[in-house]
Each structure stands twice: as C-alpha cells, then as structure tokens.
C-alpha cells in the first residue's frame, strides 16, 4: 500500500490556495495522488480528505462517512474519490452541526451547511457522476470542497462561541443521546 502522507496543518499556505482542476484524471501522477490520499485517510479517524491536505493543490477529494468516536451517528459508505467536484444547492435549508478537520487538530465547531445538494464530479475512471446528497454526507462534501477553494470550516463558523476544544466536544456528545 502507498505510504500515508503527513497532513498539512492550518497555517500551511497550501490550505489557502485555490486547487487546480484535474485535466487527465487517468494520468499516473493523479493515480499516485489518489493512492496517497486513500492511505492518508485510512491512517486517521477522518471521514474525508482533500488533496491540499497532503500538499497537492488539485481538485480531488475523498468522502468516507463511517461511524467514529468523533461522529458516532455517521452513515457507513464506501470511500468515494471525487475529481473536479462541484455542487448545486437544492433548498436554502442550512443546518448547524459539528465538524473537525485533520488539518486543525484539537478543535471542533458548529458549522452551518446546506442540507440537500446535488453533486457532480468525475470518478477515477473518467466517468461523470451526478448524485443527490443530504445531511452528514452532504456536510462532508461541502467541507472537502471548501478545502479546494482555500477555505477551512473555521471560515464558516458564525460565532466564536461555536468553537470548542476536542476534550469539551467529547463531553458534549457523551451527554447527547442518539434520536
Ligand atoms: Ni478538513
């Protein structure tokens, strides 16, 4: 398996760059980047990763919702590689929920995101994909696409009061029962 990369941390300029579109999705360079992203994500408890987080300013993300200690209610899905992803908002409904980021350890925050979106991307074989996402998976997608535009979830936080230490976050979710 391809070795995992270090994860770029907040303050690294690559996290503030606008990522380039991928032209040849089947180029060996792109395959290598995807393999490194897969290994890097698998080495963490994260539910998504964007290429800038391994230091590559290209428009590639992986979303991989799964229940974790951070997101105990997350749905389980196969890790999905999305190249040149984009989305349309289906309704104006936004909801706030907790997010964290491999590039910003130790912190969690409540972030408003669109609940229902229609996403478009190219898969690693070059096929155009189009699907509707909602809730937590739509949230991960929007978080990762932000990374491709030089944004982090902290840029979306409405009020600094919504930012908490991870240790306090775990206390909060421990007292919040699943519906
Ligand atoms: Ni992130």
Backbone and ligand atoms as CSV (ligand in chain L), in Angstrom:
chain,resi,resn,atom,element,x,y,z
A,1,UNK,N,N,0.848,-1.200,0.000
A,1,UNK,CA,C,0.000,0.000,0.000
A,1,UNK,C,C,0.886,1.255,0.000
A,2,UNK,N,N,0.415,2.255,-0.694
A,2,UNK,CA,C,1.134,3.536,-0.752
A,2,UNK,C,C,1.273,4.126,0.651
A,3,UNK,N,N,2.421,4.710,0.917
A,3,UNK,CA,C,2.643,5.304,2.243
A,3,UNK,C,C,1.720,6.503,2.456
A,4,UNK,N,N,1.293,6.662,3.694
A,4,UNK,CA,C,0.482,7.831,4.044
A,4,UNK,C,C,1.360,9.074,4.036
A,5,UNK,N,N,0.739,10.190,3.718
A,5,UNK,CA,C,1.439,11.474,3.749
A,5,UNK,C,C,1.201,12.143,5.103
A,6,UNK,N,N,2.086,13.037,5.469
A,6,UNK,CA,C,1.764,13.946,6.570
A,6,UNK,C,C,0.595,14.814,6.142
A,7,UNK,N,N,-0.199,15.242,7.100
A,7,UNK,CA,C,-1.349,16.099,6.800
A,7,UNK,C,C,-0.942,17.567,7.014
A,8,UNK,N,N,-1.156,18.379,5.978
A,8,UNK,CA,C,-0.848,19.812,6.089
A,8,UNK,C,C,-1.681,20.424,7.215
A,9,UNK,N,N,-1.054,21.207,8.034
A,9,UNK,CA,C,-1.725,21.809,9.183
A,9,UNK,C,C,-2.049,23.281,8.924
A,10,UNK,N,N,-3.105,23.747,9.602
A,10,UNK,CA,C,-3.560,25.135,9.458
A,10,UNK,C,C,-2.369,26.085,9.573
A,11,UNK,N,N,-2.243,26.989,8.629
A,11,UNK,CA,C,-1.073,27.868,8.563
A,11,UNK,C,C,-0.205,27.518,7.373
A,12,UNK,N,N,-0.305,26.258,6.923
A,12,UNK,CA,C,0.416,25.863,5.707
A,12,UNK,C,C,-0.256,26.559,4.512
A,13,UNK,N,N,0.500,27.296,3.712
A,13,UNK,CA,C,-0.117,28.064,2.613
A,13,UNK,C,C,-0.915,27.212,1.629
A,14,UNK,N,N,-0.591,25.904,1.520
A,14,UNK,CA,C,-1.319,25.076,0.548
A,14,UNK,C,C,-2.809,24.999,0.901
A,15,UNK,N,N,-3.135,25.184,2.185
A,15,UNK,CA,C,-4.540,25.124,2.597
A,15,UNK,C,C,-5.302,26.399,2.237
A,16,UNK,N,N,-4.571,27.405,1.764
A,16,UNK,CA,C,-5.213,28.671,1.397
A,16,UNK,C,C,-5.179,28.922,-0.105
A,17,UNK,N,N,-4.706,27.932,-0.841
A,17,UNK,CA,C,-4.624,28.058,-2.298
A,17,UNK,C,C,-5.916,27.591,-2.941
A,18,UNK,N,N,-6.184,28.074,-4.143
A,18,UNK,CA,C,-7.295,27.568,-4.944
A,18,UNK,C,C,-6.748,26.389,-5.742
A,19,UNK,N,N,-7.317,25.207,-5.550
A,19,UNK,CA,C,-6.782,24.000,-6.198
A,19,UNK,C,C,-7.095,23.998,-7.691
A,20,UNK,N,N,-6.162,23.455,-8.470
A,20,UNK,CA,C,-6.316,23.379,-9.937
A,20,UNK,C,C,-7.227,22.225,-10.317
A,21,UNK,N,N,-8.013,22.420,-11.367
A,21,UNK,CA,C,-8.807,21.315,-11.918
A,21,UNK,C,C,-7.865,20.253,-12.481
A,22,UNK,N,N,-8.303,19.001,-12.397
A,22,UNK,CA,C,-7.546,17.892,-12.974
A,22,UNK,C,C,-7.962,17.756,-14.433
A,23,UNK,N,N,-6.977,17.712,-15.339
A,23,UNK,CA,C,-7.281,17.618,-16.769
A,23,UNK,C,C,-7.333,16.154,-17.199
A,24,UNK,N,N,-6.286,15.392,-16.900
A,24,UNK,CA,C,-6.244,13.975,-17.291
A,24,UNK,C,C,-6.401,13.121,-16.039
A,25,UNK,N,N,-7.648,12.693,-15.771
A,25,UNK,CA,C,-7.906,12.003,-14.497
A,25,UNK,C,C,-7.181,10.664,-14.411
A,26,UNK,N,N,-6.799,10.095,-15.568
A,26,UNK,CA,C,-6.161,8.770,-15.533
A,26,UNK,C,C,-4.640,8.846,-15.609
A,27,UNK,N,N,-4.081,10.048,-15.537
A,27,UNK,CA,C,-2.619,10.191,-15.545
A,27,UNK,C,C,-2.032,9.465,-14.333
A,28,UNK,N,N,-0.830,8.915,-14.493
A,28,UNK,CA,C,-0.239,8.140,-13.387
A,28,UNK,C,C,-0.004,9.040,-12.171
A,29,UNK,N,N,0.309,10.303,-12.436
A,29,UNK,CA,C,0.506,11.253,-11.323
A,29,UNK,C,C,-0.769,11.367,-10.482
A,30,UNK,N,N,-1.922,11.407,-11.166
A,30,UNK,CA,C,-3.199,11.539,-10.449
A,30,UNK,C,C,-3.511,10.250,-9.687
A,31,UNK,N,N,-3.239,9.109,-10.324
A,31,UNK,CA,C,-3.436,7.823,-9.622
A,31,UNK,C,C,-2.600,7.770,-8.345
A,32,UNK,N,N,-1.361,8.255,-8.435
A,32,UNK,CA,C,-0.476,8.239,-7.256
A,32,UNK,C,C,-1.012,9.159,-6.155
A,33,UNK,N,N,-1.506,10.329,-6.558
A,33,UNK,CA,C,-2.058,11.269,-5.563
A,33,UNK,C,C,-3.256,10.621,-4.855
A,34,UNK,N,N,-4.131,9.984,-5.645
A,34,UNK,CA,C,-5.317,9.349,-5.056
A,34,UNK,C,C,-4.903,8.244,-4.084
A,35,UNK,N,N,-3.915,7.436,-4.478
A,35,UNK,CA,C,-3.460,6.344,-3.602
A,35,UNK,C,C,-2.903,6.901,-2.293
A,36,UNK,N,N,-2.158,7.987,-2.386
A,36,UNK,CA,C,-1.610,8.598,-1.168
A,36,UNK,C,C,-2.733,9.168,-0.301
A,37,UNK,N,N,-3.739,9.771,-0.939
A,37,UNK,CA,C,-4.876,10.295,-0.171
A,37,UNK,C,C,-5.621,9.155,0.524
A,38,UNK,N,N,-5.802,8.030,-0.185
A,38,UNK,CA,C,-6.513,6.892,0.420
A,38,UNK,C,C,-5.757,6.364,1.638
A,39,UNK,N,N,-4.442,6.211,1.500
A,39,UNK,CA,C,-3.629,5.723,2.624
A,39,UNK,C,C,-3.652,6.707,3.780
A,40,UNK,N,N,-3.574,7.985,3.435
A,40,UNK,CA,C,-3.509,9.022,4.468
A,40,UNK,C,C,-4.818,9.079,5.247
A,41,UNK,N,N,-5.943,8.943,4.517
A,41,UNK,CA,C,-7.241,8.971,5.195
A,41,UNK,C,C,-7.416,7.723,6.055
A,42,UNK,N,N,-7.010,6.563,5.499
A,42,UNK,CA,C,-7.173,5.308,6.236
A,42,UNK,C,C,-6.363,5.306,7.531
A,43,UNK,N,N,-5.288,6.091,7.560
A,43,UNK,CA,C,-4.423,6.137,8.741
A,43,UNK,C,C,-5.007,7.010,9.852
A,44,UNK,N,N,-6.158,7.622,9.586
A,44,UNK,CA,C,-6.751,8.533,10.567
A,44,UNK,C,C,-8.178,8.074,10.881
A,45,UNK,N,N,-8.837,8.795,11.767
A,45,UNK,CA,C,-10.258,8.530,12.010
A,45,UNK,C,C,-11.112,9.531,11.238
A,46,UNK,N,N,-10.525,10.173,10.216
A,46,UNK,CA,C,-11.249,11.182,9.449
A,46,UNK,C,C,-12.309,10.558,8.550
A,47,UNK,N,N,-13.268,11.375,8.121
A,47,UNK,CA,C,-14.335,10.916,7.230
A,47,UNK,C,C,-14.216,11.562,5.846
A,48,UNK,N,N,-13.146,12.305,5.638
A,48,UNK,CA,C,-12.923,12.907,4.331
A,48,UNK,C,C,-11.546,13.516,4.277
A,49,UNK,N,N,-11.071,13.703,3.042
A,49,UNK,CA,C,-9.759,14.333,2.868
A,49,UNK,C,C,-9.767,15.031,1.505
A,50,UNK,N,N,-9.022,16.111,1.406
A,50,UNK,CA,C,-8.880,16.844,0.152
A,50,UNK,C,C,-7.390,16.889,-0.194
A,51,UNK,N,N,-7.082,16.860,-1.498
A,51,UNK,CA,C,-5.678,16.797,-1.930
A,51,UNK,C,C,-4.791,17.884,-1.299
A,52,UNK,N,N,-5.288,19.121,-1.128
A,52,UNK,CA,C,-4.412,20.121,-0.498
A,52,UNK,C,C,-3.911,19.691,0.888
A,53,UNK,N,N,-4.680,18.811,1.549
A,53,UNK,CA,C,-4.251,18.367,2.881
A,53,UNK,C,C,-3.033,17.452,2.833
A,54,UNK,N,N,-2.724,16.882,1.650
A,54,UNK,CA,C,-1.443,16.171,1.524
A,54,UNK,C,C,-0.454,17.018,0.709
A,55,UNK,N,N,-0.749,18.316,0.609
A,55,UNK,CA,C,0.197,19.246,-0.007
A,55,UNK,C,C,0.058,19.381,-1.513
A,56,UNK,N,N,-1.070,18.894,-2.082
A,56,UNK,CA,C,-1.264,18.908,-3.536
A,56,UNK,C,C,-2.466,19.783,-3.864
A,57,UNK,N,N,-2.237,20.921,-4.537
A,57,UNK,CA,C,-3.339,21.845,-4.827
A,57,UNK,C,C,-4.054,21.426,-6.104
A,58,UNK,N,N,-4.698,20.260,-6.054
A,58,UNK,CA,C,-5.500,19.772,-7.177
A,58,UNK,C,C,-6.894,19.411,-6.669
A,59,UNK,N,N,-7.869,19.467,-7.587
A,59,UNK,CA,C,-9.264,19.283,-7.183
A,59,UNK,C,C,-9.632,17.804,-7.082
A,60,UNK,N,N,-9.198,17.196,-5.988
A,60,UNK,CA,C,-9.522,15.794,-5.705
A,60,UNK,C,C,-9.915,15.704,-4.228
A,61,UNK,N,N,-11.037,15.028,-3.969
A,61,UNK,CA,C,-11.455,14.783,-2.585
A,61,UNK,C,C,-11.847,13.317,-2.437
A,62,UNK,N,N,-11.826,12.846,-1.206
A,62,UNK,CA,C,-12.419,11.535,-0.896
A,62,UNK,C,C,-13.398,11.771,0.238
A,63,UNK,N,N,-14.612,11.261,0.094
A,63,UNK,CA,C,-15.515,11.287,1.234
A,63,UNK,C,C,-15.771,9.851,1.660
A,64,UNK,N,N,-15.767,9.627,2.961
A,64,UNK,CA,C,-15.799,8.268,3.506
A,64,UNK,C,C,-16.519,8.291,4.843
A,65,UNK,N,N,-17.810,8.565,4.765
A,65,UNK,CA,C,-18.584,8.596,6.004
A,65,UNK,C,C,-18.553,7.226,6.676
A,66,UNK,N,N,-18.313,7.219,7.960
A,66,UNK,CA,C,-18.340,5.980,8.759
A,66,UNK,C,C,-18.505,6.399,10.211
A,67,UNK,N,N,-19.143,5.559,11.019
A,67,UNK,CA,C,-19.262,5.921,12.438
A,67,UNK,C,C,-17.877,5.915,13.085
A,68,UNK,N,N,-17.554,6.962,13.804
A,68,UNK,CA,C,-16.264,7.063,14.502
A,68,UNK,C,C,-16.545,7.656,15.876
A,69,UNK,N,N,-15.547,7.625,16.776
A,69,UNK,CA,C,-15.780,8.275,18.076
A,69,UNK,C,C,-16.174,9.749,17.917
A,70,UNK,N,N,-15.653,10.397,16.864
A,70,UNK,CA,C,-15.988,11.809,16.639
A,70,UNK,C,C,-17.393,11.959,16.090
A,71,UNK,N,N,-17.816,10.994,15.219
A,71,UNK,CA,C,-19.109,11.092,14.544
A,71,UNK,C,C,-19.857,9.776,14.704
A,72,UNK,N,N,-20.325,9.495,15.915
A,72,UNK,CA,C,-20.923,8.179,16.176
A,72,UNK,C,C,-22.167,7.884,15.342
A,73,UNK,N,N,-22.848,8.905,14.842
A,73,UNK,CA,C,-24.083,8.679,14.085
A,73,UNK,C,C,-23.867,8.713,12.574
A,74,UNK,N,N,-22.616,8.773,12.140
A,74,UNK,CA,C,-22.347,8.900,10.706
A,74,UNK,C,C,-22.764,7.634,9.967
A,75,UNK,N,N,-23.400,7.771,8.779
A,75,UNK,CA,C,-23.714,6.577,7.985
A,75,UNK,C,C,-22.441,5.954,7.412
A,76,UNK,N,N,-22.481,4.639,7.188
A,76,UNK,CA,C,-21.332,3.931,6.631
A,76,UNK,C,C,-21.410,3.953,5.104
A,77,UNK,N,N,-20.347,4.376,4.433
A,77,UNK,CA,C,-20.310,4.347,2.966
A,77,UNK,C,C,-18.919,3.948,2.504
A,78,UNK,N,N,-18.826,3.421,1.295
A,78,UNK,CA,C,-17.515,3.145,0.704
A,78,UNK,C,C,-16.796,4.471,0.485
A,79,UNK,N,N,-15.487,4.531,0.764
A,79,UNK,CA,C,-14.754,5.764,0.435
A,79,UNK,C,C,-14.915,6.070,-1.061
A,80,UNK,N,N,-15.303,7.294,-1.376
A,80,UNK,CA,C,-15.598,7.673,-2.758
A,80,UNK,C,C,-14.661,8.796,-3.193
A,81,UNK,N,N,-13.915,8.526,-4.274
A,81,UNK,CA,C,-12.982,9.515,-4.825
A,81,UNK,C,C,-13.751,10.394,-5.804
A,82,UNK,N,N,-13.639,11.699,-5.637
A,82,UNK,CA,C,-14.344,12.650,-6.491
A,82,UNK,C,C,-13.345,13.661,-7.043
A,83,UNK,N,N,-13.284,13.726,-8.364
A,83,UNK,CA,C,-12.345,14.629,-9.035
A,83,UNK,C,C,-13.134,15.791,-9.626
A,84,UNK,N,N,-12.579,17.004,-9.522
A,84,UNK,CA,C,-13.239,18.223,-10.001
A,84,UNK,C,C,-14.681,18.319,-9.488
A,85,UNK,N,N,-14.895,18.154,-8.192
A,85,UNK,CA,C,-16.268,18.142,-7.670
A,85,UNK,C,C,-16.890,19.541,-7.638
A,86,UNK,N,N,-18.200,19.544,-7.792
A,86,UNK,CA,C,-18.955,20.797,-7.711
A,86,UNK,C,C,-20.364,20.439,-7.219
A,87,UNK,N,N,-21.137,21.425,-6.814
A,87,UNK,CA,C,-22.486,21.096,-6.363
A,87,UNK,C,C,-23.441,22.256,-6.568
A,88,UNK,N,N,-24.722,21.893,-6.628
A,88,UNK,CA,C,-25.803,22.875,-6.639
A,88,UNK,C,C,-26.600,22.689,-5.356
A,89,UNK,N,N,-27.077,23.799,-4.833
A,89,UNK,CA,C,-27.901,23.763,-3.628
A,89,UNK,C,C,-29.329,23.460,-4.043
A,90,UNK,N,N,-29.973,22.471,-3.404
A,90,UNK,CA,C,-31.339,22.088,-3.787
A,90,UNK,C,C,-32.391,22.870,-3.017
A,91,UNK,N,N,-32.115,23.146,-1.742
A,91,UNK,CA,C,-33.014,24.026,-0.986
A,91,UNK,C,C,-32.124,24.949,-0.163
A,92,UNK,N,N,-32.692,26.052,0.270
A,92,UNK,CA,C,-31.902,27.004,1.048
A,92,UNK,C,C,-31.685,26.550,2.486
A,93,UNK,N,N,-32.269,25.395,2.850
A,93,UNK,CA,C,-32.155,24.931,4.239
A,93,UNK,C,C,-30.708,24.685,4.621
A,94,UNK,N,N,-30.277,25.349,5.704
A,94,UNK,CA,C,-28.956,25.061,6.252
A,94,UNK,C,C,-29.166,24.529,7.654
A,95,UNK,N,N,-28.259,23.671,8.092
A,95,UNK,CA,C,-28.298,23.266,9.494
A,95,UNK,C,C,-26.885,23.297,10.046
A,96,UNK,N,N,-26.815,23.554,11.356
A,96,UNK,CA,C,-25.509,23.611,12.025
A,96,UNK,C,C,-25.238,22.266,12.665
A,97,UNK,N,N,-24.017,21.782,12.469
A,97,UNK,CA,C,-23.614,20.565,13.174
A,97,UNK,C,C,-22.096,20.616,13.361
A,98,UNK,N,N,-21.614,19.643,14.122
A,98,UNK,CA,C,-20.202,19.662,14.490
A,98,UNK,C,C,-19.308,19.217,13.347
A,99,UNK,N,N,-18.187,19.902,13.206
A,99,UNK,CA,C,-17.147,19.481,12.274
A,99,UNK,C,C,-15.793,19.584,12.949
A,100,UNK,N,N,-14.902,18.750,12.440
A,100,UNK,CA,C,-13.496,18.843,12.797
A,100,UNK,C,C,-12.724,18.712,11.514
A,101,UNK,N,N,-11.414,18.762,11.598
A,101,UNK,CA,C,-10.610,18.698,10.378
A,101,UNK,C,C,-9.233,18.151,10.734
A,102,UNK,N,N,-8.738,17.231,9.913
A,102,UNK,CA,C,-7.412,16.652,10.156
A,102,UNK,C,C,-6.325,17.732,10.156
A,103,UNK,N,N,-6.605,18.855,9.501
A,103,UNK,CA,C,-5.614,19.935,9.431
A,103,UNK,C,C,-5.695,20.885,10.623
A,104,UNK,N,N,-6.712,20.679,11.480
A,104,UNK,CA,C,-6.925,21.580,12.623
A,104,UNK,C,C,-7.170,20.723,13.859
A,105,UNK,N,N,-6.160,20.006,14.343
A,105,UNK,CA,C,-6.401,19.073,15.447
A,105,UNK,C,C,-6.770,19.789,16.743
A,106,UNK,N,N,-7.549,19.070,17.555
A,106,UNK,CA,C,-7.830,19.573,18.898
A,106,UNK,C,C,-9.021,20.491,19.006
A,107,UNK,N,N,-9.668,20.794,17.873
A,107,UNK,CA,C,-10.751,21.777,17.840
A,107,UNK,C,C,-11.965,21.169,17.135
A,108,UNK,N,N,-13.162,21.553,17.583
A,108,UNK,CA,C,-14.410,21.226,16.875
A,108,UNK,C,C,-15.243,22.497,16.850
A,109,UNK,N,N,-16.133,22.585,15.860
A,109,UNK,CA,C,-17.013,23.753,15.831
A,109,UNK,C,C,-18.330,23.409,15.161
A,110,UNK,N,N,-19.349,24.189,15.504
A,110,UNK,CA,C,-20.649,24.097,14.834
A,110,UNK,C,C,-20.577,24.913,13.554
A,111,UNK,N,N,-20.919,24.268,12.435
A,111,UNK,CA,C,-20.771,24.901,11.122
A,111,UNK,C,C,-22.093,24.794,10.367
A,112,UNK,N,N,-22.595,25.909,9.827
A,112,UNK,CA,C,-23.803,25.826,9.002
A,112,UNK,C,C,-23.464,25.290,7.608
A,113,UNK,N,N,-24.266,24.342,7.128
A,113,UNK,CA,C,-24.081,23.779,5.774
A,113,UNK,C,C,-25.450,23.556,5.157
A,114,UNK,N,N,-25.477,23.542,3.815
A,114,UNK,CA,C,-26.726,23.174,3.122
A,114,UNK,C,C,-27.039,21.711,3.389
A,115,UNK,N,N,-28.308,21.445,3.635
A,115,UNK,CA,C,-28.739,20.086,3.957
A,115,UNK,C,C,-28.850,19.193,2.718
A,116,UNK,N,N,-29.359,19.759,1.638
A,116,UNK,CA,C,-29.604,18.952,0.432
A,116,UNK,C,C,-28.890,19.580,-0.765
A,117,UNK,N,N,-28.037,18.790,-1.377
A,117,UNK,CA,C,-27.275,19.302,-2.521
A,117,UNK,C,C,-27.256,18.246,-3.629
A,118,UNK,N,N,-27.004,18.711,-4.847
A,118,UNK,CA,C,-26.793,17.797,-5.974
A,118,UNK,C,C,-25.337,17.969,-6.369
A,119,UNK,N,N,-24.579,16.871,-6.384
A,119,UNK,CA,C,-23.137,16.977,-6.624
A,119,UNK,C,C,-22.787,16.411,-7.995
A,120,UNK,N,N,-21.713,16.932,-8.553
A,120,UNK,CA,C,-21.197,16.489,-9.847
A,120,UNK,C,C,-19.693,16.292,-9.669
A,121,UNK,N,N,-19.178,15.234,-10.243
A,121,UNK,CA,C,-17.728,15.037,-10.204
A,121,UNK,C,C,-17.341,14.005,-11.249
A,122,UNK,N,N,-16.049,13.851,-11.452
A,122,UNK,CA,C,-15.519,12.809,-12.330
A,122,UNK,C,C,-14.929,11.731,-11.440
A,123,UNK,N,N,-15.208,10.462,-11.771
A,123,UNK,CA,C,-14.633,9.387,-10.953
A,123,UNK,C,C,-13.234,9.037,-11.490
A,124,UNK,N,N,-12.481,8.189,-10.785
A,124,UNK,CA,C,-11.091,7.924,-11.205
A,124,UNK,C,C,-10.983,7.229,-12.570
A,125,UNK,N,N,-12.099,6.662,-13.080
A,125,UNK,CA,C,-12.075,6.060,-14.418
A,125,UNK,C,C,-12.436,7.074,-15.501
A,126,UNK,N,N,-12.802,8.284,-15.097
A,126,UNK,CA,C,-13.133,9.316,-16.072
A,126,UNK,C,C,-14.621,9.489,-16.309
A,127,UNK,N,N,-15.459,8.734,-15.601
A,127,UNK,CA,C,-16.915,8.851,-15.784
A,127,UNK,C,C,-17.456,10.040,-15.000
A,128,UNK,N,N,-18.393,10.745,-15.623
A,128,UNK,CA,C,-19.054,11.851,-14.928
A,128,UNK,C,C,-20.138,11.284,-14.026
A,129,UNK,N,N,-20.146,11.715,-12.785
A,129,UNK,CA,C,-21.134,11.235,-11.823
A,129,UNK,C,C,-21.968,12.405,-11.349
A,130,UNK,N,N,-23.175,12.093,-10.944
A,130,UNK,CA,C,-24.137,13.110,-10.556
A,130,UNK,C,C,-25.021,12.463,-9.512
A,131,UNK,N,N,-25.114,13.013,-8.327
A,131,UNK,CA,C,-25.972,12.395,-7.313
A,131,UNK,C,C,-26.417,13.414,-6.282
A,132,UNK,N,N,-27.471,13.036,-5.587
A,132,UNK,CA,C,-28.010,13.890,-4.542
A,132,UNK,C,C,-27.440,13.440,-3.203
A,133,UNK,N,N,-27.008,14.397,-2.387
A,133,UNK,CA,C,-26.519,14.077,-1.048
A,133,UNK,C,C,-27.296,14.909,-0.048
A,134,UNK,N,N,-27.449,14.360,1.153
A,134,UNK,CA,C,-28.110,15.154,2.181
A,134,UNK,C,C,-27.458,14.884,3.531
A,135,UNK,N,N,-27.757,15.767,4.473
A,135,UNK,CA,C,-27.326,15.584,5.851
A,135,UNK,C,C,-25.822,15.496,6.010
A,136,UNK,N,N,-25.379,14.494,6.780
A,136,UNK,CA,C,-23.964,14.412,7.164
A,136,UNK,C,C,-23.042,14.231,5.956
A,137,UNK,N,N,-23.480,13.415,4.983
A,137,UNK,CA,C,-22.618,13.174,3.818
A,137,UNK,C,C,-22.509,14.456,2.976
A,138,UNK,N,N,-23.619,15.188,2.839
A,138,UNK,CA,C,-23.585,16.481,2.145
A,138,UNK,C,C,-22.652,17.446,2.880
A,139,UNK,N,N,-22.648,17.343,4.199
A,139,UNK,CA,C,-21.774,18.191,5.026
A,139,UNK,C,C,-20.297,17.887,4.743
A,140,UNK,N,N,-19.952,16.601,4.729
A,140,UNK,CA,C,-18.559,16.242,4.450
A,140,UNK,C,C,-18.155,16.779,3.073
A,141,UNK,N,N,-19.048,16.580,2.087
A,141,UNK,CA,C,-18.746,17.034,0.723
A,141,UNK,C,C,-18.457,18.543,0.717
A,142,UNK,N,N,-19.307,19.325,1.360
A,142,UNK,CA,C,-19.111,20.787,1.354
A,142,UNK,C,C,-17.827,21.166,2.082
A,143,UNK,N,N,-17.506,20.439,3.165
A,143,UNK,CA,C,-16.267,20.692,3.908
A,143,UNK,C,C,-15.052,20.453,3.004
A,144,UNK,N,N,-15.079,19.329,2.266
A,144,UNK,CA,C,-13.927,18.995,1.428
A,144,UNK,C,C,-13.808,19.942,0.235
A,145,UNK,N,N,-14.952,20.311,-0.362
A,145,UNK,CA,C,-14.903,21.250,-1.491
A,145,UNK,C,C,-14.358,22.608,-1.025
A,146,UNK,N,N,-14.679,22.998,0.196
A,146,UNK,CA,C,-14.086,24.231,0.740
A,146,UNK,C,C,-12.562,24.163,0.712
A,147,UNK,N,N,-12.003,22.987,1.050
A,147,UNK,CA,C,-10.537,22.859,1.026
A,147,UNK,C,C,-9.974,23.163,-0.369
A,148,UNK,N,N,-10.763,22.878,-1.420
A,148,UNK,CA,C,-10.283,23.118,-2.788
A,148,UNK,C,C,-10.331,24.593,-3.149
A,149,UNK,N,N,-11.030,25.369,-2.302
A,149,UNK,CA,C,-11.152,26.806,-2.548
A,149,UNK,C,C,-10.380,27.611,-1.508
A,150,UNK,N,N,-9.458,26.944,-0.831
A,150,UNK,CA,C,-8.604,27.647,0.129
A,150,UNK,C,C,-9.308,28.033,1.415
A,151,UNK,N,N,-10.438,27.342,1.697
A,151,UNK,CA,C,-11.193,27.662,2.917
A,151,UNK,C,C,-11.114,26.506,3.904
A,152,UNK,N,N,-11.261,26.839,5.184
A,152,UNK,CA,C,-11.433,25.801,6.199
A,152,UNK,C,C,-12.787,26.032,6.866
A,153,UNK,N,N,-13.233,25.026,7.642
A,153,UNK,CA,C,-14.553,25.161,8.259
A,153,UNK,C,C,-14.600,26.328,9.242
A,154,UNK,N,N,-13.431,26.709,9.780
A,154,UNK,CA,C,-13.438,27.845,10.724
A,154,UNK,C,C,-13.907,29.122,10.033
A,155,UNK,N,N,-13.694,29.201,8.704
A,155,UNK,CA,C,-14.148,30.380,7.946
A,155,UNK,C,C,-15.666,30.450,7.857
A,156,UNK,N,N,-16.346,29.328,8.130
A,156,UNK,CA,C,-17.813,29.266,8.026
A,156,UNK,C,C,-18.505,29.441,9.373
A,157,UNK,N,N,-17.743,29.392,10.456
A,157,UNK,CA,C,-18.337,29.482,11.795
A,157,UNK,C,C,-18.982,30.860,11.976
A,158,UNK,N,N,-20.206,30.848,12.505
A,158,UNK,CA,C,-20.941,32.116,12.628
A,158,UNK,C,C,-20.531,32.920,13.841
A,159,UNK,N,N,-20.097,32.225,14.891
A,159,UNK,CA,C,-19.786,32.903,16.138
A,159,UNK,C,C,-18.673,32.123,16.827
A,160,UNK,N,N,-17.685,32.796,17.369
A,160,UNK,CA,C,-16.575,32.099,18.020
A,160,UNK,C,C,-17.033,31.211,19.179
A,161,UNK,N,N,-18.212,31.523,19.722
A,161,UNK,CA,C,-18.759,30.687,20.802
A,161,UNK,C,C,-18.999,29.254,20.314
A,162,UNK,N,N,-19.152,29.098,18.997
A,162,UNK,CA,C,-19.406,27.773,18.422
A,162,UNK,C,C,-18.131,26.937,18.254
A,163,UNK,N,N,-16.991,27.457,18.671
A,163,UNK,CA,C,-15.722,26.719,18.578
A,163,UNK,C,C,-15.368,26.172,19.958
A,164,UNK,N,N,-15.089,24.853,20.010
A,164,UNK,CA,C,-14.766,24.253,21.315
A,164,UNK,C,C,-13.528,23.362,21.193
A,165,UNK,N,N,-12.891,23.114,22.336
A,165,UNK,CA,C,-11.792,22.153,22.400
A,165,UNK,C,C,-12.352,20.746,22.216
A,166,UNK,N,N,-11.556,19.873,21.614
A,166,UNK,CA,C,-11.999,18.490,21.379
A,166,UNK,C,C,-12.407,17.801,22.679
A,167,UNK,N,N,-11.667,18.067,23.760
A,167,UNK,CA,C,-11.988,17.424,25.039
A,167,UNK,C,C,-13.388,17.819,25.504
A,168,UNK,N,N,-13.770,19.078,25.283
A,168,UNK,CA,C,-15.119,19.524,25.654
A,168,UNK,C,C,-16.159,18.953,24.699
A,169,UNK,N,N,-15.791,18.814,23.412
A,169,UNK,CA,C,-16.698,18.231,22.425
A,169,UNK,C,C,-17.075,16.807,22.842
A,170,UNK,N,N,-16.089,16.013,23.277
A,170,UNK,CA,C,-16.401,14.634,23.672
A,170,UNK,C,C,-17.321,14.606,24.888
A,171,UNK,N,N,-17.169,15.561,25.793
A,171,UNK,CA,C,-18.108,15.629,26.922
A,171,UNK,C,C,-19.518,15.946,26.426
A,172,UNK,N,N,-19.602,16.865,25.449
A,172,UNK,CA,C,-20.916,17.259,24.923
A,172,UNK,C,C,-21.621,16.098,24.241
A,173,UNK,N,N,-20.916,15.365,23.355
A,173,UNK,CA,C,-21.610,14.284,22.646
A,173,UNK,C,C,-21.928,13.122,23.581
A,174,UNK,N,N,-21.159,12.981,24.651
A,174,UNK,CA,C,-21.449,11.914,25.609
A,174,UNK,C,C,-22.780,12.147,26.309
A,175,UNK,N,N,-23.192,13.412,26.396
A,175,UNK,CA,C,-24.445,13.729,27.066
A,175,UNK,C,C,-25.595,13.886,26.082
A,176,UNK,N,N,-25.295,13.771,24.761
A,176,UNK,CA,C,-26.329,13.903,23.733
A,176,UNK,C,C,-26.678,12.514,23.222
A,177,UNK,N,N,-27.900,12.088,23.495
A,177,UNK,CA,C,-28.301,10.733,23.084
A,177,UNK,C,C,-28.733,10.717,21.622
A,178,UNK,N,N,-28.484,9.582,20.987
A,178,UNK,CA,C,-28.939,9.403,19.607
A,178,UNK,C,C,-30.471,9.454,19.554
A,179,UNK,N,N,-31.048,10.019,18.457
A,179,UNK,CA,C,-32.503,10.072,18.371
A,179,UNK,C,C,-33.106,8.667,18.253
L,1,NI,NI,NI,-10.875,19.338,6.615
